[in-house]
């Protein structure tokens, strides 16, 4: 796990936040851990919440998912970009 000081966060917040999207990072002050920064996905995983990702079969997909899928398939068959 990467570790950064509060001062480093002030200077390089974008870089540190990008790192936190890959793995949790710890922010320290006076050498002591004060905060952890982690992605929403990791936060929900740690809380034991179900993944927001969903999988459907062609027969049980919601209408909007089905329509988007069929639009993409049609675009591939017609060799053009899908309307997304």
Number of C-alpha atoms within 10 A of each C-alpha: 8 11 14 17 18 17 12 14 15 10 11 12 13 11 11 21 17 12 17 20 15 11 14 18 20 19 20 18 12 8 9 10 13 12 14 12 17 18 17 11 12 17 13 13 12 9 8 9 10 9 10 8 5 7 8 10 8 11 8 10 14 11 10 9 13 16 12 14 15 14 16 17 13 14 14 12 9 10 9 10 11 15 8 6
